[in-house]
């Protein structure tokens, strides 16, 4: 007999022996969180995965963070000065910053970290085109010399999500170069306990007593990152009904994201609190592989945009609660000020089945090539999306193969640039926090960087030229015009299909206080009681 999620919650908790007083005390001083997925990559500068970013904020720090209004604020930096011509930025580090290995944080570490980050990150690569040189006149002074003014420099190095500009020791960066780091040493509020890491089971962090938090109140990734717990343990529980049961029974303290069908159970429990994890929401997207057939064909990508109905996906991700999601027929998040729904006449306009759909498919030139959908079966949010798309495309007349796998395998498989016959792929689904794709330079889902860009490798010289012009524009009217041109181009080329915005729910034991909103779950400011 197979138990449903709700049945699982009726089972009694596992019998445990009485713990010694010392063990009970350590339990009280430990924050136990269930992450949405397992941690696969330890390098948040290499990986764009949400879980890698969340890991990064435990271990590393940034020169600048952002506050609740997404304004850049000094973090590791004490402050900065800019020359009159805008080409020399002098950043002064706070006194007493140290890495987890006891070494002081030096300006040379920051220079090496920014240079490595700028080779990997979408915003960073644009920033790098303006950098002439880094200078370190002393250990606490970093000078960034620019070839031309770059007014958004702080916005670039303070970006809060998807490959933030985390600072690492120069010695580790030299060893790793552009490969993933193997030694995880940061200067953040927690140390990564590598010896306790058990893939698929446990990720553990210990409080770094050498961390010196800022005095300001914490907001998003800025302010005082005070670590109130001695340990943070991530308990990887693939089955979300089991995870919810553990939360209700007090075996864990916090569940990063609760699937919508389980939310009523935690909402009814007085010992559990729930809240919107991210006030700006997350965008669900379908990402195409642009290198191989059939989605190297823009006409076929536009066809998928016209047949995919956002409500089908959002109801699966967020349920029927109208406040849990919103349709957004645009290539940028509708929760970002200034974004307009210019795709209202295009998104989902073709009804499923019927002669109009068949004729529209024929017009694309599709020749029956196989569509391989990578589907992360262990991810409660994403797992239902693959079957929806598979059924939709089959009904539309495409040759579809749905491949279930775990999220870690998908992250590796999506790097394969070969044809589907040799282990390649056609599309996958994922989510992006709205703040991570809020403007043209940040929006990895539409950037046309080709081989150096996000897997899917959409290439468009026109998109990159318009993005560069938007970045250099100082007149608001000109910026708005360029934003409109970028948006229209993205709607024509369809690098991805946005499937709407949902508001993920996080849940935690009622005795926890200080839980902050943001694009990931931050460990600082949280305390028990």
C-alpha positions as CSV (number, residue, x, y, z in Angstrom):
1,X,0.0,0.0,0.0
2,X,1.3,3.5,-0.9
3,X,0.8,6.2,1.7
4,X,-0.3,9.6,0.6
5,X,1.4,12.7,2.0
6,X,-1.5,13.3,4.4
7,X,-1.4,9.7,5.6
8,X,2.3,10.0,6.3
9,X,1.6,12.9,8.6
10,X,-0.6,10.7,10.8
11,X,2.2,8.3,11.6
12,X,3.7,8.5,15.1
13,X,7.1,10.1,15.4
14,X,10.1,7.7,15.6
15,X,10.9,6.4,19.0
16,X,14.1,8.0,20.3
17,X,16.2,7.4,23.5
18,X,16.3,10.2,26.0
19,X,19.2,12.4,25.1
20,X,21.8,13.5,27.7
21,X,21.5,17.1,29.0
22,X,24.6,18.1,27.0
23,X,23.1,16.7,23.7
24,X,19.8,18.5,24.5
25,X,21.6,21.8,25.0
26,X,23.4,21.4,21.7
27,X,20.1,20.6,20.0
28,X,18.8,23.9,21.4
29,X,21.8,25.7,20.0
30,X,21.4,24.2,16.6
31,X,19.1,25.5,13.8
32,X,17.8,22.6,11.6
33,X,16.6,23.5,8.2
34,X,15.2,21.3,5.4
35,X,16.5,22.8,2.0
36,X,14.4,22.5,-1.1
37,X,17.0,20.4,-2.8
38,X,20.4,18.8,-2.0
39,X,23.5,20.8,-2.2
40,X,25.5,19.7,-5.3
41,X,27.9,22.5,-6.0
42,X,29.9,24.1,-3.2
43,X,30.9,27.1,-5.4
44,X,28.2,29.8,-5.6
45,X,30.2,31.7,-8.1
46,X,30.1,28.8,-10.5
47,X,26.6,27.6,-9.9
48,X,23.4,29.6,-10.4
49,X,21.3,27.2,-8.4
50,X,19.3,28.7,-5.5
51,X,20.6,26.1,-3.0
52,X,24.2,27.1,-3.9
53,X,23.5,30.8,-3.4
54,X,21.9,30.0,0.0
55,X,25.0,28.0,0.9
56,X,27.1,30.9,-0.2
57,X,25.5,33.3,2.2
58,X,26.2,31.1,5.1
59,X,29.9,30.9,4.4
60,X,30.9,34.0,2.4
61,X,30.4,37.7,2.5
62,X,30.3,40.5,-0.1
63,X,31.8,43.9,-0.3
64,X,28.3,45.4,-0.7
65,X,24.9,44.0,0.0
66,X,21.4,45.3,-0.8
67,X,18.7,46.6,1.6
68,X,14.9,46.1,1.4
69,X,14.7,48.6,-1.5
70,X,17.4,46.8,-3.4
71,X,19.9,49.7,-2.9
72,X,23.6,48.8,-2.6
73,X,24.9,49.2,1.0
74,X,28.4,48.7,2.4
75,X,29.0,45.2,3.8
76,X,32.6,44.2,4.0
77,X,33.4,47.6,2.8
78,X,33.7,50.6,5.1
79,X,32.8,52.9,2.3
80,X,34.0,54.2,-1.1
81,X,35.0,57.2,-3.1
82,X,34.6,57.9,-6.8
83,X,36.8,60.2,-8.8
84,X,35.2,63.2,-10.5
85,X,35.4,61.5,-14.0
86,X,33.8,58.4,-12.6
87,X,36.7,56.2,-13.7
88,X,38.4,55.5,-10.3
89,X,36.6,53.7,-7.5
90,X,38.4,53.5,-4.2
91,X,36.9,51.0,-1.7
92,X,38.1,50.8,1.9
93,X,37.6,47.5,3.8
94,X,36.3,47.4,7.3
95,X,38.9,46.8,10.0
96,X,39.4,43.3,11.4
97,X,37.9,41.2,8.7
98,X,39.1,37.6,8.8
99,X,38.7,34.4,6.8
100,X,37.7,31.2,8.5
101,X,41.4,29.9,8.3
102,X,42.4,32.9,10.5
103,X,44.0,34.9,7.7
104,X,43.0,38.6,7.4
105,X,40.9,39.6,4.4
106,X,43.1,41.6,2.2
107,X,42.3,43.9,-0.7
108,X,44.2,41.5,-3.0
109,X,41.6,38.8,-2.0
110,X,38.8,41.1,-3.1
111,X,40.5,42.0,-6.4
112,X,41.0,38.3,-7.2
113,X,37.5,37.5,-6.2
114,X,35.9,40.2,-8.3
115,X,38.0,39.2,-11.3
116,X,37.0,35.6,-11.1
117,X,33.3,36.4,-10.4
118,X,33.3,38.8,-13.4
119,X,34.3,36.0,-15.8
120,X,31.4,33.8,-14.7
121,X,28.4,36.1,-13.9
122,X,26.2,37.7,-16.5
123,X,26.3,41.2,-14.9
124,X,30.0,40.6,-14.1
125,X,31.0,40.1,-17.7
126,X,29.5,43.5,-18.6
127,X,31.2,45.1,-15.6
128,X,34.5,43.5,-16.7
129,X,34.5,45.2,-20.1
130,X,34.8,48.5,-18.2
131,X,37.6,47.5,-15.8
132,X,41.1,48.5,-16.7
133,X,42.9,47.3,-13.6
134,X,42.7,46.5,-9.9
135,X,45.2,48.1,-7.5
136,X,45.8,47.4,-3.9
137,X,48.0,50.2,-2.4
138,X,47.5,48.6,1.1
139,X,45.7,45.6,2.6
140,X,42.5,47.5,3.3
141,X,42.3,49.6,0.1
142,X,41.0,48.3,-3.3
143,X,41.2,50.6,-6.3
144,X,39.2,49.8,-9.3
145,X,40.3,51.7,-12.4
146,X,37.9,51.8,-15.3
147,X,38.3,52.4,-19.0
148,X,35.0,54.3,-19.0
149,X,32.5,55.4,-16.3
150,X,30.3,52.5,-15.1
151,X,27.6,54.0,-12.8
152,X,26.1,50.6,-11.9
153,X,29.4,49.3,-10.4
154,X,27.9,48.9,-6.9
155,X,24.8,47.3,-8.3
156,X,26.9,44.8,-10.0
157,X,29.1,43.8,-7.0
158,X,26.1,44.0,-4.6
159,X,23.7,41.8,-6.7
160,X,21.9,39.5,-4.2
161,X,21.2,36.4,-6.2
162,X,22.5,34.0,-8.9
163,X,26.3,34.2,-8.6
164,X,26.8,37.1,-6.1
165,X,30.3,38.6,-5.9
166,X,31.3,36.5,-2.9
167,X,34.8,37.2,-1.5
168,X,37.2,34.3,-1.2
169,X,40.9,33.9,-0.3
170,X,43.2,34.7,-3.2
171,X,45.1,31.5,-2.7
172,X,42.0,29.4,-3.3
173,X,41.0,31.4,-6.3
174,X,44.5,30.9,-7.9
175,X,44.2,27.2,-7.4
176,X,40.7,26.9,-8.7
177,X,40.9,29.5,-11.5
178,X,37.6,28.9,-13.4
179,X,37.0,25.5,-12.0
180,X,34.8,24.9,-9.0
181,X,36.5,25.5,-5.6
182,X,37.3,22.4,-3.5
183,X,38.3,24.2,-0.3
184,X,35.4,26.2,1.1
185,X,36.8,29.1,3.2
186,X,35.0,32.4,3.5
187,X,34.7,35.3,5.9
188,X,30.9,35.0,6.5
189,X,29.0,34.2,9.8
190,X,29.3,30.4,9.4
191,X,32.0,28.0,8.6
192,X,31.3,25.0,6.3
193,X,32.0,21.8,8.1
194,X,33.3,19.7,5.3
195,X,34.0,16.7,7.4
196,X,30.3,16.4,8.3
197,X,29.0,16.8,4.8
198,X,27.0,13.8,3.6
199,X,25.6,14.3,0.2
200,X,21.8,13.6,0.2
201,X,21.7,13.7,4.0
202,X,23.4,16.5,5.9
203,X,25.1,19.8,5.3
204,X,26.5,21.4,8.5
205,X,27.8,24.8,9.4
206,X,29.5,26.1,12.6
207,X,29.3,29.7,13.8
208,X,32.5,31.7,13.0
209,X,33.4,33.4,16.2
210,X,35.8,35.7,14.3
211,X,33.0,37.2,12.3
212,X,32.4,40.9,13.0
213,X,28.8,41.9,12.1
214,X,27.9,45.4,11.1
215,X,26.0,47.5,13.6
216,X,23.0,48.3,11.3
217,X,19.8,46.3,11.4
218,X,19.8,43.5,8.8
219,X,17.9,43.9,5.5
220,X,18.1,41.3,2.7
221,X,21.9,40.9,2.2
222,X,23.0,44.0,4.1
223,X,23.4,45.1,7.7
224,X,24.3,43.1,10.8
225,X,24.5,39.4,10.1
226,X,24.4,38.2,13.7
227,X,24.6,34.4,14.1
228,X,22.6,33.4,17.1
229,X,23.0,29.6,16.6
230,X,26.2,27.7,17.2
231,X,25.3,25.3,14.4
232,X,23.1,25.3,11.4
233,X,22.3,21.8,10.0
234,X,20.6,21.3,6.6
235,X,18.6,18.0,6.8
236,X,18.1,16.8,3.2
237,X,14.6,15.2,3.1
238,X,13.6,14.4,-0.5
239,X,10.0,13.5,0.4
240,X,8.2,16.7,1.4
241,X,5.5,15.0,3.3
242,X,8.1,13.5,5.5
243,X,9.8,16.9,5.9
244,X,6.5,18.5,6.9
245,X,5.9,15.7,9.5
246,X,9.4,16.4,10.9
247,X,8.6,20.1,11.1
248,X,5.3,19.5,12.9
249,X,6.9,17.0,15.3
250,X,9.7,19.4,16.1
251,X,12.4,17.2,14.6
252,X,13.5,20.2,12.4
253,X,13.0,23.9,12.9
254,X,12.5,25.3,9.4
255,X,11.4,24.1,6.0
256,X,12.8,26.3,3.2
257,X,9.8,25.9,0.9
258,X,6.5,24.1,1.5
259,X,4.6,22.6,-1.5
260,X,1.2,24.1,-1.9
261,X,-0.7,20.9,-1.3
262,X,0.9,20.6,2.2
263,X,0.6,24.2,3.2
264,X,-2.9,23.8,4.8
265,X,-1.4,21.3,7.2
266,X,1.3,23.6,8.5
267,X,-1.1,26.6,8.4
268,X,-3.5,24.9,10.8
269,X,-0.7,24.1,13.3
270,X,-0.3,26.7,16.0
271,X,3.3,25.7,16.6
272,X,4.2,26.6,12.9
273,X,4.4,29.9,11.3
274,X,4.3,30.5,7.5
275,X,5.2,33.5,5.4
276,X,5.9,34.5,1.8
277,X,9.6,33.7,1.4
278,X,10.2,36.4,-1.2
279,X,7.9,39.4,-1.5
280,X,8.9,39.9,-5.1
281,X,8.1,36.3,-6.0
282,X,9.8,33.8,-8.2
283,X,9.4,33.4,-12.0
284,X,8.8,29.9,-13.4
285,X,10.5,29.5,-16.7
286,X,10.9,26.9,-19.5
287,X,14.4,27.1,-20.9
288,X,15.2,25.9,-24.4
289,X,18.5,24.5,-25.8
290,X,19.3,26.9,-28.7
291,X,22.2,24.9,-30.0
292,X,20.5,21.8,-31.3
293,X,17.2,21.0,-33.1
294,X,14.4,21.5,-32.7
295,X,14.6,24.7,-30.6
296,X,17.3,26.3,-32.6
297,X,14.3,27.3,-34.6
298,X,12.8,30.6,-33.3
299,X,9.5,30.0,-35.0
300,X,9.1,26.8,-33.0
301,X,10.0,28.6,-29.8
302,X,7.3,31.2,-30.5
303,X,4.8,28.4,-31.2
304,X,5.5,27.0,-27.7
305,X,5.0,30.4,-26.2
306,X,1.6,30.6,-27.9
307,X,0.4,27.2,-26.7
308,X,1.6,27.2,-23.1
309,X,-1.0,28.5,-20.6
310,X,0.5,30.0,-17.5
311,X,-2.5,29.0,-15.3
312,X,-1.8,25.3,-16.0
313,X,1.7,25.6,-14.5
314,X,0.9,28.1,-11.7
315,X,-2.0,25.9,-10.4
316,X,0.4,23.0,-10.1
317,X,3.2,25.1,-8.4
318,X,1.0,27.3,-6.1
319,X,-2.5,25.7,-5.9
320,X,-5.7,27.6,-6.3
321,X,-5.1,30.4,-3.8
322,X,-5.2,33.5,-6.0
323,X,-2.8,35.3,-3.6
324,X,-0.1,32.6,-4.1
325,X,0.6,33.4,-7.8
326,X,0.0,35.9,-10.6
327,X,0.1,35.5,-14.4
328,X,2.7,37.7,-16.0
329,X,2.7,37.7,-19.8
330,X,6.1,39.4,-20.1
331,X,9.7,38.5,-20.5
332,X,10.6,40.4,-17.3
333,X,9.0,40.0,-13.8
334,X,5.8,42.0,-13.4
335,X,6.6,42.5,-9.7
336,X,9.5,44.8,-10.8
337,X,8.4,48.5,-11.1
338,X,8.2,49.6,-14.7
339,X,7.7,46.2,-16.3
340,X,4.8,46.0,-18.7
341,X,2.9,43.0,-19.9
342,X,3.6,43.4,-23.6
343,X,2.9,39.8,-24.4
344,X,-0.8,39.8,-23.6
345,X,-1.7,39.1,-27.2
346,X,0.9,36.3,-27.6
347,X,1.2,34.2,-24.5
348,X,-1.1,31.2,-24.6
349,X,-3.3,32.5,-27.4
350,X,-3.6,29.1,-29.3
351,X,-6.1,26.8,-27.8
352,X,-5.0,23.2,-27.3
353,X,-5.7,20.9,-30.3
354,X,-7.6,21.8,-33.3
355,X,-6.7,22.8,-36.9
356,X,-5.3,26.3,-35.9
357,X,-2.7,24.7,-33.7
358,X,-1.8,22.1,-36.3
359,X,-1.4,24.7,-39.0
360,X,0.7,26.9,-36.7
361,X,3.0,24.0,-36.0
362,X,3.4,23.2,-39.8
363,X,4.3,26.8,-40.4
364,X,7.3,26.6,-38.0
365,X,9.0,24.0,-40.2
366,X,9.2,21.4,-37.5
367,X,10.3,18.0,-38.9
368,X,9.5,15.6,-36.1
369,X,12.8,16.0,-34.2
370,X,12.8,14.5,-30.7
371,X,12.2,16.9,-27.8
372,X,14.0,15.7,-24.7
373,X,12.7,17.3,-21.5
374,X,14.9,17.1,-18.4
375,X,12.7,16.8,-15.3
376,X,13.9,17.0,-11.7
377,X,11.7,14.4,-10.0
378,X,13.1,15.2,-6.5
379,X,12.2,18.8,-6.7
380,X,8.6,19.3,-5.4
381,X,8.1,22.6,-7.2
382,X,9.6,21.7,-10.5
383,X,8.8,18.0,-10.8
384,X,5.1,18.5,-12.0
385,X,6.1,20.9,-14.7
386,X,7.8,18.4,-17.0
387,X,4.8,16.2,-17.4
388,X,2.6,19.3,-18.2
389,X,4.9,20.4,-21.0
390,X,5.3,16.9,-22.3
391,X,1.6,16.4,-22.6
392,X,1.1,19.8,-24.1
393,X,3.7,19.3,-26.8
394,X,2.5,15.8,-27.6
395,X,-1.0,17.1,-28.1
396,X,0.4,19.8,-30.3
397,X,2.1,17.2,-32.5
398,X,5.7,17.1,-31.3
399,X,7.8,14.0,-30.7
400,X,8.5,14.1,-26.9
401,X,10.6,12.1,-24.4
402,X,10.4,13.0,-20.7
403,X,13.4,12.1,-18.6
404,X,13.0,12.0,-14.8
405,X,16.2,12.5,-12.8
406,X,17.3,14.2,-9.6
407,X,18.1,17.9,-9.6
408,X,21.9,17.3,-9.2
409,X,22.0,15.1,-12.3
410,X,19.9,17.7,-14.2
411,X,22.5,20.4,-13.4
412,X,25.2,18.3,-14.8
413,X,23.2,17.0,-17.8
414,X,22.2,20.5,-18.9
415,X,25.9,21.3,-19.6
416,X,25.9,18.8,-22.4
417,X,25.9,20.8,-25.7
418,X,25.6,17.7,-27.9
419,X,22.5,16.5,-29.8
420,X,19.8,14.6,-27.9
421,X,21.1,11.3,-29.5
422,X,24.4,11.8,-27.6
423,X,23.1,12.8,-24.2
424,X,21.9,16.3,-25.0
425,X,18.6,17.9,-24.2
426,X,15.9,20.2,-25.5
427,X,14.3,22.0,-22.5
428,X,14.0,22.1,-18.8
429,X,12.1,24.1,-16.2
430,X,13.4,26.1,-13.3
431,X,12.6,29.2,-11.2
432,X,14.3,32.5,-10.8
433,X,13.8,35.0,-8.0
434,X,12.3,38.1,-9.6
435,X,15.1,40.3,-8.2
436,X,17.7,38.1,-10.0
437,X,16.3,38.9,-13.4
438,X,15.0,42.4,-12.8
439,X,16.6,44.4,-15.6
440,X,18.2,43.8,-19.0
441,X,21.8,43.2,-17.8
442,X,20.7,40.9,-15.0
443,X,18.1,38.9,-16.9
444,X,20.1,35.7,-17.7
445,X,16.9,34.2,-19.2
446,X,17.0,36.6,-22.2
447,X,20.6,37.6,-22.5
448,X,22.2,36.7,-25.8
449,X,25.7,35.7,-24.6
450,X,25.8,32.4,-26.5
451,X,28.5,30.0,-25.5
452,X,29.5,32.0,-22.3
453,X,25.9,32.3,-21.1
454,X,23.4,30.3,-19.2
455,X,22.8,26.7,-20.4
456,X,20.6,26.9,-23.4
457,X,23.1,29.3,-24.9
458,X,20.9,31.8,-26.6
459,X,23.0,34.0,-28.8
460,X,22.0,37.4,-30.1
461,X,24.4,40.2,-30.9
462,X,21.5,42.6,-31.2
463,X,20.4,41.7,-27.6
464,X,23.8,42.3,-26.3
465,X,24.2,45.6,-28.1
466,X,20.9,46.9,-26.8
467,X,21.8,45.7,-23.3
468,X,25.1,47.6,-23.5
469,X,23.3,50.7,-24.7
470,X,20.8,50.4,-21.8
471,X,23.6,50.1,-19.3
472,X,25.3,53.2,-20.6
473,X,22.2,55.3,-20.9
474,X,21.9,58.1,-18.3
475,X,18.6,59.6,-19.5
476,X,15.5,57.9,-18.0
477,X,13.6,58.3,-21.2
478,X,16.3,56.7,-23.3
479,X,16.6,53.9,-20.8
480,X,12.9,53.2,-21.0
481,X,13.0,53.2,-24.8
482,X,15.9,50.7,-24.8
483,X,14.1,48.6,-22.2
484,X,11.1,48.4,-24.5
485,X,13.3,47.4,-27.5
486,X,15.0,44.7,-25.5
487,X,11.6,43.4,-24.2
488,X,10.2,43.3,-27.7
489,X,13.2,41.5,-29.1
490,X,13.0,38.9,-26.3
491,X,9.3,38.3,-27.2
492,X,10.2,37.7,-30.8
493,X,13.2,35.4,-30.1
494,X,11.8,33.6,-27.1
495,X,15.0,32.5,-25.3
496,X,12.7,31.1,-22.6
497,X,9.0,30.9,-21.9
498,X,8.1,32.6,-18.7
499,X,5.3,30.7,-17.0
500,X,4.1,33.2,-14.4
501,X,5.1,34.3,-10.9
502,X,4.5,32.4,-7.6
503,X,5.2,33.3,-4.0
504,X,6.9,30.4,-2.3
505,X,5.9,29.8,1.3
506,X,8.5,29.1,4.0
507,X,7.5,27.5,7.3
508,X,9.2,27.4,10.7
509,X,8.6,26.6,14.3
510,X,6.8,29.4,16.2
511,X,9.6,29.7,18.7
512,X,11.9,31.1,16.0
513,X,12.1,34.8,15.6
514,X,13.9,37.1,13.3
515,X,13.3,35.2,10.0
516,X,14.1,37.6,7.1
517,X,12.5,37.7,3.7
518,X,14.7,37.5,0.6
519,X,15.5,35.5,-2.4
520,X,17.0,32.7,-0.2
521,X,16.7,31.8,3.5
522,X,19.4,33.7,5.5
523,X,20.7,32.1,8.7
524,X,21.5,35.4,10.5
525,X,19.2,37.3,12.8
526,X,17.2,34.1,13.6
527,X,17.0,33.0,17.2
528,X,15.0,30.6,19.3
529,X,12.6,32.1,21.8
